[in-house]
């Protein structure tokens, strides 16, 4: 069940989009809510956590395009859920690890939403580099002992399972860590975007169980690429909604006895934003379709989707605030939330400039 390189969806995919949008319309939560109540409903009623998990591990056996559809809908209203951190980043990291025993043991809980997983990887600089990790792991008699401090851990303060990327004597390894043990200290982050839940994680001799092969870099790279693509879908959904609300406002706001949407200068700005958002959506869906097809250049497509869609949301959110006038900078209006999400999400899984550098390096190689 996959879409083509464009944005045409199958009947099943359109039904999925309708079901998610309908549930979100019925379930309203404050912007500062952790989203776990909604997440449980999405998992129980639609099964969103297991869409990209094979059936043999308790999932639906769909793929990145279906996850993409859900992410786009969640992005429209800046909904806070663990989709990115648990279902995409952690779930795909487990699958990419190639550890059959770990997948059999851990993925069913992630797929039905009963277990929330978080990935501890990046340091304070926010570099999601497969060749580096914020934590270290040392072999011990009872397994592995992990030390270090990871940042930007999505839903890390409420996760029941931690997957930690850590440096070893041989490279980068992946480790399963119980967050309830004494050697784990979790701190809920306070960011400008209340709907983006990130935490800090400190490991002080925490015991971990190794997952996958000695070299965890390929698994980390694939999980990061799939997370970038899902994030681009959220950004596209947010940009679409920001543009729609801005256009709606210009149709009702009057100056000099006429709607400001009738002014040619504003029409040009709306048209430019429309082209920007639609091209971002096409690029984002093309990356998801490439992931579903197993494209060899997935890393470049993911990098392009992240960089372009982050820019599309940032520009659209900035125009939303400006074209709403004074109302756009008030706390009561949602315009500030879209701008905050634009700036916060642009730094997830690597800043846009880092992904542009990845593309440039590949072209020059």
N, C-alpha and C positions, 0 to 999 in steps of 0.2 A: 504494500500500500504506500506508494511513493508518488510525489508530484514531479513534474518535469522541471527543467531548468528555470522556467519562469515562475509565475505565481498562480498558475491554474491548479485547482485542487480537485481531487476525486470527490464523489458523493459522500464517502465515508469521512473524508477529511473535513468537508464542509459541515457535516453533522457534528463532528467533534468540536469545531469552532463554535457552532450554535449552542451546543450543550455547555461549554465553558462560559460563554458570554452570558447565557441565561442564569447559570448558577452565580456568577459574579454579581449580576444585577439584583439577585435576591439576597445576597449575603453582604451586608454593609458593615465595615469595621473602621475604627479611627485610623488615621495615618500612622499613629505611633504604635498600633497593635503589632504583636509579633507574627500574626498571620497563621498561627498554628491551628486555630479553630477552623479557618477556611481551608487550610491544607488538608486537614482530616476529611472534610467534606469532599474536596476535589479527589482525594485518593479513594474514598469509600464509594462515591457516586459515579465517578468517571474513570478512575484508575490512572490518573496522570503520572504518578511517580514511576509506574512500571511500563510506560509506553515504549521506551527504547530498551527494555530489558527482555532478553530471549524468554520464550515460554518455559524452557527447561529450568529457569531460575525463578519462576513465578510471575513473569512479566507478560505483557501483551504481545511481544514479538513484533512491534511496529518499528519505528526508526526515528532518525533525527528530524524529519519533516513534521511528524506528528508532535514531537516535543516542541518544535518551532511554532506550530500553530498555537499551542497552549501558552508559550512564552509571550507571543505577540499580544494575545488577549490580556494576559496579566499586566503587560506593560501599559496598556491603554489607560488604566486608572492607577498606575503606580502601585499595584497590589503587592503587599509584602508576603512572600511565601518562601519556603526552602527549596524551590524548584532548582535554581541554579546550583546551590551549594551541595544539596543532598542527591537529588535525582540525576542531575547532569554531571557535575564535577566528580563527586564521590562514586556514583554508580558507574560512570564510564571509566573511571580510574581502576576500579575493581575488574571490569571486563577487560580492559587493556592490559592488566597485569598478567593475564594468562594463568592465574592461579586457580585451577578448577576447584580445589577444596575450599578456598576462601570464598569463591563465588557461590558455591552451593550452600555455604553456611551463612553468608551475610546478605546476599542479594534478595532473597525472598522477603526479608523484613523491610528493606529499602523499597522494594517494588510495591508492597501493599501499604506503605506509609506508616507502618507501626514502629519503624526505627528511623530516626533522623541521624544522618551522618554529616560530618564536616571534615574538610581537608585543611590541614595545617601545613603551610608550605612557604609563603612569602615572608621576607623580613620587613623591617620598617620602611625601606625604600620602595616596597611594592613591586619588586621584579619577580614575575612568575616565570623564572628561567628553569627549564628542565635540567640544566647542568648545575644548578645551585639550590640550596635549601637553607632555611634559617636555623634548623636544628641539627644536632649531631647524634649519632647512635654508636654505642660501643658494645661489643659482644661481651656477655657475662654468662655465669653458670646457669642462671635461670632464664636465659633468653637474650634480650637486648635492653640496655639502659639508654634512655633518651634524655638529652639536655638541650636547652635553648629556648628561645622565645619567638613564636610565630605571630604575625599580624594579619589583619584583614581576613579572619576566619569566618566565613559566612555561616550565620546561625550557630557559631561555635559554643555559645553560652548555654544552648538548650539541646545540643546533640547528644545522643546516647552512644555514638560510635565516632571515634576519631581515626582518621587515616593521616599519618604523618609522613611527609617526605623529609628524609634526614641524610646527612652526609656520613659515609662510613669510610673505612680505610680503602675500600675498593671503588668508591664512587657514590652514587645516589641510590638509596634504598627506600622502599615503602614499608610502613609498619602500621599494624593495628594496635591501637592503644585504648584501654578502658578509661574514660574520662572521670570515673568515680574514685580512682585510686589516689593515694596521698600525694604522689609526685606530680599531680596535674593541678594547675591553678588557672582558672578561666576568668576573664574580666570582660564584661559587656562594654562594647565601645559606644561612645557618644559622638555621633557625626552630625553634620548639618542636615543630612537626609534621614529623617526618622523612619522611613519605610525600608531602608537598606540596613539590614541587621548584620553587623560585623563585630567580631570580638578579638581580644588578645588571648594568647595561650602560652603559658610558661610551663616547661617541662623540667623537673628537677629530679633526675634519676628515675623517671617513670619507666615501667616495664612495658616493652612492646613485643609483638609477634610479627616476624617478617612475612611479607606478602610478595609473591612473585619472584622473578629472577633477580640476580645480583645487580643488574643494571636497570634501574627504574626510569631512566630518562625517556625511552620511547613511550611508555605508558603515560608519563606526565605530559609529554608533548601532545599526545592524542587527546587526553582529557582536557587539556587547556584549549586546544583548537575547537573541540566540540562545545566547550563552555563559552568561548568567544562567539561562536555562531548563535547559540541560544541567547546570549546577552544581546547580540545585534537584533534579534527578534523583539526582545523587550524594548530596546531603544526605538525601533521602528514603530511599534505599537504606541509608545508614548509620544513620538513625534506626530503620528497621524492624529491622535486625539488632541494634542496641543494645537495643531493647525486647524482642525475642525472647530474647536472652541473659539479660536481667534477669528476665523471667518464668520462664525455665527455672531460674534460680538460686533464685528464691523458692519454687519447687516442691520443691526438695531441701534447702534450708537450714531447719533446725529450731530452734525456741526453745520452751521450756516443753513439750517433748514433742510438738510439732506443727509442720508446715511453715508458714513465715511467710506463704505465699500464702493460708492460710486466715484470716488476720486481715482483718477487714472494711476497716480503714483502708488497708491495702496494696492490697486489691482495688479500692477507689475510685481510688487513684493509678494503678494499671495501666489501669483503664478510661479515665481521663482521657487518659493518654498514648496509648492506642490510638486514641481519637477524634482527637487532635491529629495523629498520624502519618498516619492514613488521610485526613483532610481535606487535609493537606499533599500527599499523593500525588495526590489528585484535582485539586487546584489546579495541581500541576506538570504532570500529563498534559494538562489542559485548555489550558495555555499552549503545550505542544508541538503539540497538535492545531491550535491557532489559528495557530501559525507555519506549519504545513503547509498550512493553508487560506488563507494570505496575509491574515490579519485586519488591519484598519486600526488597531486598538488594541493591536497587539503589544507596544509599549513599556510600556503600563500592565500588561498581563498578565505580562510578564517581570519587571517591578518587583515586582508582588505575589507572584509565585512565589519570587523571591529572598528577599524580606523574611520571608515566612511560613515557608518551608522552613528558612531559617537559624535562626529562632526554634524551630521544631519540633525540629531536631537538637540545639540548645543545651540545651533543657529536658530532652529524653530522655537525653542524655549525662550531664547533671548528676544526674538521678535514678538512672541506671545506677551512678554512683559511690557515691551515698548508700545505695542499697539493697543494694549488695554489701558494705557495711560496711568494715572495715579492709582487706580484700582489694582493694577498689576503688581504693585509693590506692597500691597497690604497683606497681613497674615491671613485674613479671612478668605482671600481668593487663592485658588489653587495654582496660579501661575508660578509662584516662587517654588512650589514643590517640583514642577517640571524642570526648572532650571537647576535646582539642587540635585535632582536625580541625574540630569545630564552630566554635571561635573563629577559627581560621585561615581557613576557607572563607567565613565570614560577611563577611570584609573584601575578598574577591575581587570585582572588577568593580563596586566601590562598596559601602559599608557599608549595612546594612539601613535605617538612618535616612535615607540619601540617597535610596533608592528609595521610601520612604514619602513623603518630601518631593516626589518627582516625581509621585506619585499625587495628593497633596493639591493641588499646583499645577494639575494638569490638571482636577481637580474644581472648583476655584475660578475657573478661567479662563472 
